[in-house]
Amino acid sequence: MKKTLTLLLTLALPIFVSAQIQNFDTNGGVDYDNTRKDVRIGPYTSIGSTRMNNFGYIGFNAYLNSSSVSGLYNRFKPDWPGNGSTSGKGIVFHMTAGGNADLNIVGIDWGSSSNEQDLSSFSNIMTLKHNQLVGIGTTSPTSSLHILSSDSRGMKFSRSGAHDFGYEIGGTTFGLYDYTDGEYRWRTGNGHVILNESGGNVGIGTTSPNAKLDLRNGHLYVGDDTFNNPGSWGATINLDDNVHSRVLIEERGTGVQTALMSHTGGTSKVGTISNHDFQIVANHDEKVRIATNGNIGIGTSTPNAKLDLRNGHLYVGDDTFNNPGNWGATINLDDNVHSRILIEERSTGVQTSLWAHTGGNAKVGTISNHNFSIISNGSEKMTVTTSGKIGIGTLSPTEKLSVDGTVLAKKVRVSTTGADWPDYVFSPNYKLKNLSELEAYIQANQHLPEVPSTKEIEEKGQDLGDIQTTLLKKVEELTLYLIEQDKRNKDQEARLKALEEENKSLRKLLESKN
C-alpha cells in the first residue's frame, strides 16, 4: 500500500503547483488549463498528454468531457498527440473517496471522438485495494493477486530468449508451456515431474482418486500418432508406435517380468520375458501354465508334455459337450460334417486318422500310402496292407487273410460256384476211372488224382474251398466204386448160393446111389 500512496503522491504533485504554473512550455512540460481545471504533463501540452481533475481522476492521453454532460465530470475521451481528438487511446487513474482509498486503473480505446468512457461504470484494468489485494480484470479481488478474464486473453507468465516459456491460463488453455515448440511440460530442475511429493493420489476425471493415478471414464493413449477412438469400449490403454510397443509388469523381489508386446514383424505376444513360467488364471486360480521349456499344462502346474491335460476332457466341436459320465479322460470331436483325428509323421509321410463321416461310417487307418497295423503291448498283432491283404501274426500277408497260427471257429463258410461243386460225379455221363487205372495213378504219383501233393501244400498251402470240393469229389467217386462193388458182391452171393444149392442136390443124388 505504501507503493500505491507513493505513486499517487507522485501523480498528484502537479495539482499543488498548478496555481503557479501557467503555459510553462507550449511544446512540452507542465501546463495548467484554467478552463478545464486540470494540469497537463507531457510533450504536447497544447493537446494534453496527462490531465488531472479534482474528482479523484488522472488521465494520460485522455481528457474530461465535461461539456457533454453538464455537472458530470467522470466522462473521459481518448486523446492522442498528432491525431486531434477524433481517435486515440488513453488511460485513467481513479482514487476512490473515503479513508480506505482504492486505486483503479482504467483503459479507454475508441476510434471516434463521439465515444467516451463513463467512469461511474468503468471496465477497469487493475485495482489496488487498501487491504493489499490486487485485482486485474476485477474491482473486487479476493486474494493477493486476483486475475479475472471473460475472454481468451487469460493470464501468462513468460520469459523471452531461445525458449519462450511460462505459465498460462487462457480461454481454452491452462498449464505450463514452451511457446517456442508448442510442447506442454511439467518440469523441475532435475527433469523429474513431482505431484504432491508428500504422498497422495492423482485423479483424472475424478475428484476422489483411489490410486496413485486414477483415470476415470476415459482412455489412456501413449504413442506418436493420432489416438483412434475405440468406439464402444468403456476404458482402454492404447500404446501406439512405429516400432515395438509393450506393457511391462515387474515384481523386483523375484525378478518376474510379464509383458504384452506388439512387434514390427507382425506378431503379438504376451507372457514372461524373464526365466519364469507364465500362468493364465481365473478367479485367482491357475488354469493354464506355460513352462519355460515350452510345455503347456491345463489342470497341472508341472506339465510333462507339449500339451498336458490333467483330470478332464478335451472337446472340439460346434455343439454342446456331452459329459461322458464315469469316463476319466476323453477327447471329443463333434461336428455336423466329417470329423477326424489326424496323426502325421512328416519324415516318412505316414498319416494315420480316426474319423467319422456324414455317410454313417466310422473309419480308422492310414490316409497315406502306408500299411496300417494294430498293436498290443508295443508289438504289431495285425496288419492291413495297402493292397487290402490282412495279416494276423505276420507283417507281410500274401493272401486276403494270412494267419500265422491256429484258427479256432465254430463255423467256417466257404463260398463257391455251383459249377465247381462235384455233383456232376453222379451224372450218367461221368466217366469214372476203373480201379486199375486209379491204382496205376496212385503208384505213379503217390496221391489221388486232382488232390494236391505234399510239396504243393507246403509251398502254397491249402485252398479250403478247392480242397473241400476235391475231397467231396473223391468221396462221391468212392461212393460209385462202392456201389459198383456192392453190385458185384450181390451177384457173387447169388451165384454162390446157386452153387451151394447145386452142390446140395448133387450130394443127395450121390447118397441115393450108394
C-alpha positions in Angstrom: 0.0 0.0 0.0 3.0 2.3 0.6 3.9 1.9 -3.1 0.4 2.9 -4.0 0.5 6.1 -2.0 3.9 7.0 -3.3 2.6 6.6 -6.9 -0.5 8.7 -6.1 1.6 11.4 -4.5 3.9 11.5 -7.5 0.9 11.8 -9.8 -0.9 14.3 -7.7 2.1 16.6 -7.1 1.3 18.8 -10.1 -2.1 19.6 -8.6 -0.5 21.5 -5.8 1.7 23.5 -8.1 -0.9 24.1 -10.8 -1.9 27.5 -9.4 1.6 28.9 -10.1 2.3 27.2 -13.4 0.8 28.8 -16.5 1.7 27.7 -20.0 5.3 26.6 -19.0 6.1 25.4 -22.5 3.8 25.0 -25.5 6.0 22.3 -26.8 6.2 20.2 -23.6 6.4 20.3 -19.9 3.6 21.2 -17.5 0.5 23.2 -18.4 -2.5 24.3 -16.4 -5.8 24.6 -18.1 -7.9 27.1 -16.2 -11.0 26.4 -18.2 -11.0 22.7 -17.7 -9.3 23.0 -14.3 -6.7 20.3 -15.0 -2.9 20.0 -15.2 -1.3 18.8 -18.4 2.0 16.9 -18.2 3.7 15.7 -21.5 5.5 16.5 -24.7 2.4 18.2 -26.3 0.8 20.2 -23.6 -1.3 22.1 -26.2 -3.2 18.9 -26.8 -2.7 17.3 -23.4 -0.8 14.3 -22.5 -1.7 14.0 -18.9 -4.8 15.6 -17.4 -6.0 15.7 -13.8 -9.2 16.9 -12.2 -10.5 17.5 -8.7 -12.8 14.5 -8.6 -10.0 11.9 -7.9 -9.3 11.2 -11.6 -6.0 11.5 -13.5 -6.0 10.9 -17.3 -3.0 10.1 -19.5 -3.7 10.8 -23.2 -7.3 11.3 -22.1 -9.3 14.4 -21.1 -12.5 15.1 -19.2 -15.5 15.6 -21.5 -17.3 17.9 -19.1 -19.1 19.7 -21.9 -21.0 16.6 -23.0 -22.8 16.1 -19.7 -23.5 19.1 -17.5 -22.3 18.8 -14.0 -20.8 15.3 -14.5 -17.1 15.2 -14.5 -16.4 11.5 -14.8 -16.5 11.1 -18.6 -13.1 10.8 -20.4 -12.3 10.8 -24.0 -9.1 9.4 -25.6 -6.7 11.9 -26.9 -3.5 11.1 -28.9 -1.0 13.7 -29.9 -0.9 14.5 -33.6 -4.4 13.0 -34.3 -6.5 15.7 -32.7 -9.5 14.5 -30.8 -11.0 12.2 -33.4 -9.4 9.0 -32.2 -6.9 7.7 -29.8 -6.0 5.6 -26.7 -5.7 6.6 -23.2 -5.5 5.5 -19.6 -7.2 7.0 -16.5 -6.2 6.6 -12.8 -9.1 6.8 -10.3 -8.7 7.1 -6.5 -11.9 6.2 -4.6 -13.1 8.5 -1.9 -13.0 7.7 1.8 -10.5 6.8 4.4 -9.7 3.4 2.8 -9.0 4.6 -0.7 -8.6 2.2 -3.6 -6.8 2.9 -6.8 -8.4 1.8 -10.1 -6.6 1.9 -13.5 -9.0 2.2 -16.5 -8.0 1.9 -20.2 -10.0 3.7 -22.9 -9.6 3.0 -26.6 -12.1 4.3 -29.2 -11.8 5.3 -32.8 -14.3 8.1 -32.7 -14.4 11.3 -30.7 -18.1 10.8 -30.1 -17.3 7.8 -27.8 -16.3 8.3 -24.2 -15.7 6.3 -21.1 -18.2 6.6 -18.3 -16.0 6.0 -15.2 -19.0 5.6 -13.0 -19.4 2.1 -14.5 -15.9 1.6 -15.9 -14.3 -1.7 -17.0 -11.1 -1.4 -15.1 -7.7 -2.8 -16.0 -6.3 -3.1 -12.4 -7.5 -2.4 -8.9 -5.1 -1.9 -5.9 -7.2 -2.3 -2.8 -6.3 -0.6 0.5 -6.2 -4.1 2.2 -3.2 -5.1 0.0 -5.3 -7.1 -2.5 -4.6 -6.6 -6.2 -7.2 -7.2 -8.9 -6.7 -7.4 -12.7 -9.9 -7.5 -14.6 -11.9 -7.3 -11.3 -12.6 -4.4 -8.8 -13.3 -7.0 -6.1 -10.1 -9.1 -5.7 -10.3 -11.9 -3.1 -6.7 -12.8 -3.0 -3.3 -11.1 -3.0 -3.4 -11.3 -6.8 -6.8 -11.9 -8.4 -6.8 -12.1 -12.2 -10.2 -12.4 -14.0 -10.8 -12.6 -17.7 -14.0 -13.1 -19.6 -12.4 -13.9 -22.9 -9.4 -15.9 -24.3 -6.7 -13.5 -23.1 -6.4 -15.0 -19.7 -3.0 -14.8 -17.8 0.5 -15.6 -18.9 3.9 -15.5 -17.1 6.8 -16.0 -19.6 10.3 -15.1 -20.4 11.9 -14.5 -23.8 15.0 -15.9 -25.3 15.9 -19.2 -27.1 12.8 -20.7 -25.5 9.8 -18.5 -24.6 8.2 -20.5 -21.9 6.0 -19.8 -18.9 2.6 -20.3 -17.3 -0.7 -19.5 -19.0 -4.4 -19.5 -18.2 -6.4 -18.8 -21.4 -9.9 -19.2 -22.7 -9.2 -22.8 -23.7 -5.8 -23.4 -22.3 -4.2 -24.0 -18.9 -0.8 -25.1 -17.9 3.0 -24.8 -18.3 4.0 -24.2 -21.9 7.1 -23.9 -24.1 5.8 -21.3 -26.6 8.8 -22.0 -29.0 8.0 -25.6 -30.0 4.4 -25.8 -28.6 5.1 -28.5 -26.0 3.3 -28.9 -22.8 5.6 -29.7 -19.9 5.7 -30.1 -16.2 9.4 -30.0 -15.2 11.8 -29.4 -12.4 15.5 -28.7 -12.4 16.4 -32.4 -12.3 13.9 -33.3 -15.1 11.5 -35.0 -12.7 7.8 -34.4 -12.6 6.6 -34.2 -8.9 3.0 -34.2 -7.9 2.4 -34.0 -4.2 5.8 -35.2 -3.0 4.4 -35.9 0.5 2.1 -38.6 -1.0 -1.4 -38.7 -2.2 -3.3 -39.8 -5.3 -3.7 -38.1 -8.7 -7.1 -38.2 -10.3 -8.0 -37.5 -14.0 -11.8 -37.3 -14.4 -12.4 -37.7 -10.7 -12.2 -35.6 -7.6 -11.7 -38.6 -5.3 -8.8 -40.7 -6.7 -8.4 -44.1 -5.1 -4.9 -44.9 -6.6 -1.7 -43.1 -7.3 -3.1 -42.5 -10.8 -6.9 -42.8 -11.1 -8.1 -42.3 -14.6 -11.9 -42.3 -14.8 -14.3 -42.6 -17.8 -11.7 -42.3 -20.5 -8.8 -43.8 -22.3 -5.0 -43.7 -21.8 -3.0 -43.2 -25.0 0.8 -43.5 -25.3 2.2 -43.1 -28.8 3.4 -40.9 -31.6 0.3 -40.8 -33.8 -3.3 -40.0 -33.5 -5.5 -41.8 -31.0 -8.2 -43.9 -32.6 -11.4 -43.8 -30.6 -12.2 -47.4 -29.8 -15.9 -46.8 -30.1 -18.0 -48.6 -27.5 -15.1 -49.6 -25.3 -15.6 -48.1 -21.8 -11.9 -47.8 -20.8 -8.7 -48.6 -22.8 -5.0 -48.3 -22.6 -3.6 -47.7 -26.1 0.2 -47.9 -26.9 1.0 -46.9 -30.5 4.4 -46.6 -32.1 6.1 -47.3 -35.4 8.4 -49.8 -33.7 7.9 -52.4 -31.0 5.5 -51.4 -28.2 4.9 -53.2 -24.9 3.5 -53.1 -21.4 5.9 -54.4 -18.8 4.9 -55.5 -15.3 7.8 -56.5 -13.0 8.0 -57.9 -9.5 11.5 -57.0 -8.4 11.6 -59.3 -5.4 11.6 -62.5 -7.6 12.6 -60.8 -10.9 9.4 -61.9 -12.7 8.8 -59.8 -15.8 5.5 -60.1 -17.6 4.9 -58.2 -20.9 2.3 -57.6 -23.5 4.0 -56.8 -26.8 3.3 -55.9 -30.4 6.3 -56.3 -32.8 7.1 -54.7 -36.1 7.4 -58.3 -37.5 3.6 -58.6 -37.3 3.4 -60.6 -34.2 1.5 -60.1 -30.9 3.0 -61.6 -27.7 2.0 -61.9 -24.1 3.9 -63.7 -21.4 7.1 -63.6 -19.3 10.4 -62.2 -20.6 12.2 -63.5 -17.5 13.0 -67.1 -16.8 9.7 -67.8 -15.2 6.6 -69.8 -16.1 3.5 -67.9 -17.4 0.1 -68.7 -15.9 -3.4 -67.9 -17.1 -5.7 -67.6 -14.1 -9.4 -67.3 -13.4 -10.9 -66.3 -10.1 -7.3 -66.1 -8.8 -6.8 -69.8 -9.6 -4.3 -71.1 -12.1 -6.0 -72.7 -15.1 -3.2 -72.9 -17.7 0.6 -72.9 -17.3 3.2 -72.4 -20.0 6.5 -73.6 -18.7 9.9 -72.2 -19.7 10.7 -75.4 -21.6 7.6 -74.9 -23.8 5.3 -77.4 -22.2 1.7 -76.3 -21.7 -0.4 -77.6 -18.8 -4.1 -77.5 -18.3 -5.1 -78.6 -14.8 -1.5 -79.1 -13.8 1.4 -76.8 -12.8 4.0 -79.2 -13.9 3.3 -80.1 -17.5 5.4 -83.0 -18.8 4.4 -82.7 -22.5 3.9 -80.0 -25.1 0.2 -80.2 -24.1 -0.5 -81.8 -20.7 -4.3 -82.0 -20.0 -5.0 -83.4 -16.5 -8.2 -84.7 -14.9 -10.5 -83.5 -17.6 -11.9 -83.8 -21.1 -11.0 -82.3 -24.5 -13.9 -81.1 -26.6 -13.6 -79.8 -30.2 -16.9 -79.1 -31.9 -19.7 -76.7 -32.6 -22.4 -78.1 -30.2 -22.7 -78.9 -26.5 -20.2 -81.2 -24.9 -21.9 -84.3 -23.5 -20.4 -85.3 -20.2 -19.3 -88.9 -20.7 -20.2 -89.9 -17.2 -17.7 -92.1 -15.5 -15.0 -91.8 -18.1 -11.8 -90.5 -16.6 -10.4 -88.6 -19.7 -11.8 -88.3 -23.2 -11.2 -86.5 -26.5 -14.5 -85.5 -28.1 -14.8 -84.3 -31.7 -18.2 -83.2 -32.7 -19.4 -81.5 -35.9 -22.3 -81.7 -38.4 -19.9 -82.8 -41.1 -16.8 -85.1 -41.2 -14.7 -85.1 -38.1 -11.4 -86.7 -37.7 -8.2 -87.0 -35.7 -5.1 -86.9 -37.9 -1.6 -88.1 -36.7 1.3 -87.5 -39.1 5.0 -88.4 -39.1 6.5 -86.0 -41.6 9.8 -87.7 -42.3 8.1 -90.7 -43.7 4.8 -89.1 -44.7 2.8 -91.6 -42.6 -0.7 -90.2 -41.9 -3.0 -92.1 -39.5 -6.5 -91.0 -39.0 -9.6 -91.8 -37.0 -12.7 -90.2 -38.4 -16.5 -90.2 -38.7 -18.3 -89.5 -41.9 -21.7 -88.0 -42.7 -22.5 -91.2 -44.6 -22.7 -93.0 -41.3 -19.3 -94.6 -41.5 -16.6 -94.8 -38.8 -13.0 -95.3 -40.1 -9.6 -95.8 -38.7 -6.3 -96.3 -40.6 -3.9 -94.6 -42.8 -4.8 -92.0 -45.4 -1.2 -92.1 -46.9 0.3 -95.0 -48.9 1.4 -97.0 -45.9 0.2 -100.2 -44.2 -1.9 -100.0 -41.0 -1.1 -102.1 -38.0 -2.9 -102.9 -34.8 -0.5 -103.3 -31.9 -0.7 -104.7 -28.4 2.0 -104.4 -25.7 4.1 -102.4 -28.1 4.2 -105.0 -30.9 2.2 -105.4 -34.1 -0.5 -108.1 -34.0 -2.5 -107.4 -37.1 -1.5 -105.7 -40.3 -3.7 -104.3 -43.2 -1.6 -103.7 -46.3 -2.3 -101.0 -48.9 -3.3 -103.9 -51.3 -6.1 -104.9 -48.9 -4.4 -108.0 -47.5 -4.8 -108.8 -43.8 -2.1 -110.5 -41.8 -2.6 -111.9 -38.3 0.7 -112.9 -36.8 2.5 -111.8 -39.9 3.6 -108.4 -41.2 3.6 -109.5 -44.8 0.4 -111.3 -45.7 0.3 -112.9 -49.1 -3.5 -113.5 -49.2 -6.6 -111.6 -48.3 -6.3 -113.2 -44.9 -3.0 -114.6 -43.8 -2.9 -116.2 -40.3 0.4 -117.4 -38.8 -1.1 -119.6 -36.1 -4.1 -121.7 -35.2 -7.6 -120.6 -36.1 -10.5 -121.8 -33.9 -14.0 -121.3 -35.2 -17.4 -122.8 -34.6 -18.3 -122.4 -38.2 -16.5 -121.5 -41.4 -18.4 -120.9 -44.6 -16.5 -121.0 -47.9 -18.5 -119.8 -50.8 -18.1 -121.4 -54.3 -20.0 -121.5 -57.6 -22.4 -124.3 -58.4 -20.4 -125.4 -61.4 -17.4 -126.2 -59.1 -19.5 -128.3 -56.8 -18.9 -132.1 -57.7 -22.5 -133.3 -58.0 -21.6 -133.9 -61.7 -19.9 -137.1 -60.5 -23.3 -138.8 -60.2 -24.2 -137.9 -63.8 -24.7 -141.0 -66.1 -22.2 -139.4 -68.5 -19.5 -139.1 -65.9 -16.6 -141.3 -66.7 -15.2 -142.9 -63.6 -11.7 -144.3 -63.7 -11.6 -148.1 -63.2 -9.7 -149.3 -60.2 -6.8 -150.5 -62.2 -6.3 -147.0 -63.7 -6.6 -145.5 -60.3 -4.1 -147.9 -58.9 -1.7 -147.1 -61.6 -2.0 -143.3 -61.0 -1.5 -143.7 -57.2 1.5 -145.8 -57.7 2.9 -143.2 -60.1 2.1 -140.0 -58.1 1.6 -141.2 -54.5 -1.6 -139.3 -54.2 -5.1 -139.3 -55.6 -5.9 -137.6 -58.9 -6.7 -133.9 -58.5 -5.6 -133.9 -54.9 -2.5 -131.5 -54.3 0.7 -133.2 -53.4 2.6 -132.7 -50.1 5.0 -130.4 -51.9 2.2 -128.2 -53.3 0.6 -127.9 -49.8 3.9 -127.0 -48.3 4.5 -124.3 -50.9 1.1 -122.9 -51.4 -1.0 -124.1 -48.5 -4.5 -125.3 -48.8 -7.3 -123.7 -50.5 -10.2 -124.7 -48.2 -12.8 -124.3 -50.9 -10.8 -126.2 -53.5 -9.7 -129.0 -51.2 -13.2 -129.4 -49.8 -14.6 -129.6 -53.4 -11.9 -132.1 -54.4 -12.3 -134.3 -51.3 -16.1 -134.3 -51.8 -15.5 -135.4 -55.4 -13.3 -138.2 -54.3 -15.9 -139.3 -51.7 -18.5 -139.3 -54.4 -16.2 -141.3 -56.7 -15.6 -143.7 -53.9 -19.3 -144.0 -53.4 -19.7 -145.0 -57.0 -16.9 -147.5 -56.6 -18.7 -148.9 -53.5 -22.0 -149.1 -55.3 -20.3 -151.0 -58.2 -18.6 -153.3 -55.8 -21.8 -153.9 -53.9 -23.4 -154.9 -57.1 -20.6 -157.3 -57.8 -20.8 -158.7 -54.3 -24.5 -159.3 -54.6 -24.0 -161.0 -57.9 -21.4 -163.2 -56.4 -23.6 -164.0 -53.5 -26.4 -165.1 -55.8 -24.1 -167.2 -57.8 -22.6 -168.7 -54.7 -26.0 -169.5 -53.3 -26.9 -171.2 -56.6 -23.7 -173.3 -56.5 -24.5 -174.3 -52.9 -28.0 -175.4 -54.0 -26.5 -177.3 -56.8 -23.9 -179.0 -54.6 -26.6 -179.9 -52.2 -28.6 -181.6 -55.0 -25.5 -183.5 -56.2 -24.8 -184.7 -52.7 -28.3 -186.0 -52.3 -28.0 -187.8 -55.6 -24.7 -189.5 -54.7 -26.1 -190.6 -51.5 -29.1 -192.1 -53.1 -26.9 -194.1 -55.5 -24.9 -195.6 -52.7 
